[in-house]
Amino acid sequence: MIGTVAAVIAAGILLPHVTRLERVAPLAAAAIWGCSLALRGLVALSIAMYVVFFLPATQLFHAVTQWCLHTAIPLLAADVDVSGHGIGDAAIAVPAVLLAVSVASTSLGIATAARTARRVQGQAAARRGPNDSLIVGGSGVVVAAAGLARPQVIVSAGALTQLDDEELAAGLDHERGHIAHRHRYALVVAELCRAVGRPVPGSARAVEQLSFHLERDADRWALRRHHDRLALASAICKAATTGATKSSAFAALAGAGIAERLDQITGAAPPVAGRRAAAVNALAVVLVAATLGVTGTLTATVKAGVRSIQQVERAHHCPN
């Protein structure tokens, strides 16, 4: 069972890194990268829980920590109460503490971004722009979806002057695509998974690729509103020169993977279709199911293990 679960986890983590997903259905690709991030988090969390709950019950841990300084060096350490038990108990808490610090730091960053978005919305509440957007200051081209709980599309004064009507309409609909498909929640979960799975290599690339495919999904959402492809591409190019802030609560028009997105929008890079597209969609479904199954299996295993360990009394004594 453990070998099967380990194989599924390894396959789920590595699969998107060795598969070309740039031009498949964006939501399928996003699901695959999201599962890869979730499995990374499960790996790191499982290691931390093993160290905290299971390692102290092993013979190896018992042998390594079965010493006291006053018995090893009687004359120098007669009044020093230092033992392997105390050091071992402190050491097993390190992985859990590091994970907690990482998650707390990421959560603080997300909360800060959300507060910034609410402040921007409040400052621009009285300045209504096209299609119920909010106008903010600035000479750069900024079109973005701001906020987590109540997101709104914001547009800068620079965007209103530098984008023509069709470019502006396409850009606004791109941001509405982010809001309609709730991409903000996917990005928040992805950041939390990265915080937990930080020790597993490739987490940063997984978040970047997930963001890229969500941008592709928003591009498609805008194009389905019958906007001119070149107008959307032009708006993205103009926004890309502004260096707009990126955060979990602020999805800007000039997001990840601009060059590849422009190729797809203009038709220079046609999407994958036919059997390969169907295979990728099926793979996404299987990987989501496998991730949920692994999560349930690990949860049940940990609960059973903790119950059995709690019935075992750990020995805390020093050799004579």
N, C-alpha and C positions, 0 to 999 in steps of 0.2 A: 504494500500500500504506500509506504513512504517513498519507495523508488518511483512509483507511478506519479505520485503528486510532485516529486522533485522534477521529473521529466516534463510534466505539463507546465510547471512554472518556468523552467529553463526555456522551453519552446516558446511560450508566450512572451517572455522577455526578449528573446533574440529574434523572433520572427520578423517584426517590422523593420529591424535593422538590416536584414538581408533580402527584403522584398521591396520591389519598386512600387510605391504607392502614390507617387506624385500626381498621377492622372486618373486614378480610380475614383469611384464615387466618394466625395469628401466625407460624408458621415460614416461610411464604412471604414475609411482610413482613420478617421478620428477615433472610432470605437476601438480599432486595433491598437493604436498608440495609447489610448486611455487604459486598455487592459494591461498593456506592458507596464505602464506607470503603477497601476494598482498592484500588480504582481511584485514589482520592486518593493513597494511598501509592505506587502505581506512578508516578503523575505526578511527585510530588516526588522520588522516587528516580531517575527517568529524567532529570529536569532536573539533579540533582546529578551523575549519571554523565556526562551530556553535557558539563557544565562541566569536569569533571576529565579526561575522556579525549578528547573530541572537539573542544572549543573550542580547545585549544592547537595543533591541527593546521590551523586555519583561517587564511586570509590576513588576515582582520581582526585576529585576535589577534596575528599576527606583526607587522602594521603598527603596532599600538598599543604593543607592548612593545619595538619596535626602537629603543631609545635608551639612552644612558648619561649619567649626570649630569656626568661629567668631560669629556665631549665637548660637552655643552650649555653648561656654565659652566666653562671651563678653569681660570680663575684662582681661583674660589671652591671648586671641588670637586676639586682635583688629587689629594688624598689620600683622597677619599671614594669608596668602591666601591659605588655605587648605580646600578642599571640597571632598565630596564623588565622584563627577564627575571625578575629576582628578585621584583619586586612582582607581576608577573603570575602567577608560580608560587605565590606566597602567596595571591593573591586567588582562584585557582581552587579552592583547598582549603577556602574558607570554607563553601560550601553543604554539603559532606560533613561538615565538623566540626560544623556546627549540627545536622544530622540525627543524627549520632552522639551528641551531647549530649542531644538530645531523647529518643532511644531509651533511652539509659543512665538518664536521669532517670525515665522511665516504668517501666523494668524495676526500678529500685531501689524505686519506690513499690509495685509489685506484690509484690516480694520481702518488703518490710516488712509489707504487709498479710497475706501468707501466714504470716509468723512470728507476727504478732499472733493470727491464727486458731489456729495450733498452740498458742500459749500459753494461749488461752482454753480450748481443748479439754483441755489438760493439767490446768488448774486445776479443770475441772468433771468430770474423768474419773470421779471416785468418786460423783458426784451424778447418778444416773440418773433421768430424768423419764419422762413417758408415751411409749409407743411407741418406746422406746430413744433418746430425746432426752437431751441434757445440760442440766442446770440451772445457770444462772449467776445472779449476784446482780443487784440492781437493782429499783427500784419501777416502772419503766416497762414497757410491753407490748412485749417484744422476742421475736420468733420469726424465726429466720434459719438459713440454711445457711452454715456457716463452714468454710473450708478449700479448698485446691486439689487436692492429691494424694489426701487421704482426708477428704472433706467429711463433716460430721455436722450434724444439726439441733440447734440450741441454743434453749432457751426460758428466759426470765427468771422470777425469782420473782414479779415483778409480773404477768406474763402468766398464771401459774398461779392467781393470786388474782382477776384481773379478767376473765378469759375463762371463759365457761361451757364445758361439756364439748364441745358441738358446735362452738363457735367455735374452741376449742383444736385439736380434731381436724382441722377444715378448714384452719387455719393451718399445722399440722404437715405435712399432705399437700401444701399449696402449696410448702413448702420441699423436700419430697421430690421434687416435680416438677422443681425446679431441678437437684437432684442426679441424678435419673434421666435427664434429657435433656442433662446435661453443659453446662449454660448457662455455668458458670464459665469453661470454655475459650473459648467464643465471646466472652465479655467481655474476657478477657485478650488474645486476638488483636485484638479491636476497639480496645483501648487502645494496642496496639503500632502498629496501622495509623494511629490518630490521631496518635501520636508522629511517625511518618514523614511523614504527609500534613498535618501542622499548617499548612504554608504555604497549603494549598488551603482556601478559605472553606467553612464548613459542616460541618467535621469534628466539632465538638463536638455539633451538633444530630444528626448521624448516629449518634453513640454513644448519645445520649439516646434516640433513637427505637428503636435496636436493643434497648436495655435495656427500654424500654416493651413491646415485642412479646415479649420473653422472659418478662416478668412476666405478660402475657396468656396465654402458653403454660402457665406454671405454674398460673395460675388455672383454666384448662381441665382441666389434669391433676387438680387437686383436685376439681373438680366431677364429673369422670368417676368419682370414687370415691363418688358418690351422697351428697355432702354437701349440706346445705341452702344454697341460694344466699344467703339473707339472713344466715346464720351466717358464711359466708366474708366477705361484705361488712362485717358488723359487726366481725369480727376485724381487717380491714384498716383500718377507721376508727379503732379503738382504738389500733392500732399506729402509725398516722400521726401521732398526737399526741406520740409519744415522741422524735422526731428521731433515730432509730437511725443509727449510722454506716454509710456506704455505701463499699464498696471492691470491687475485683475478687475478693477472697476472702471477702466477707461479703455475701450476698444476703438482704436483710431483707424481711419481709412487706410493709411499707409502702414499696414501690419506686416506680418512675416511673409517671406518668400515672394517678394515683389516681382522679380524677374520671371519666375515660373508662372506666377498668376497672370502677368501681362501676356505671356505667350498663350495661355489657355483662353483668356478673355478675347484676344484678337483672332483666335483660331489657328495660330501658328503651331500649337501643341494640342492636337485633338484628344479628347478623353478616351480612355480605354472602354471598349464595348465588347459585346458578344460573350463568349464563354469565359474569358478571363475576368470580365466584370462580374459575371454571375459567381465565379469561383471566389473572388475576393469578398463579395457580399455574404456568401455562405461561410467563408472563413471568419468574418467578423462575428456572425451569429454564434458559431461554434466557440470562438475565443471568449465571447462574453459569457456563454453558458459555462465554459470551463473555469473561468475566473470566479464565477459565483459558486461553482462546485468546490473549488479549492478553498475558497473562503469558509464555506460551511464545514468542510473536512478538517481544516486547521483549527477552527473554533471548537469543534467537538473534541478533537484530540487534546487540545490544551485544557479544556474543562475536565476531561477524564484524568489527564495527567496531574493536574493540580489537586483534584480530590484524592488521588492515591498518595501523592506526596505529603499532603496534610496529615495523613494517618501515620506517617513515619516520623519518629522522634529523632531529631538530629543530635548527635553526641557533641558536646562542647567540653572537652577536657584535654589536658596536656599529658603527655607521657611522663611517667615517673623516671 
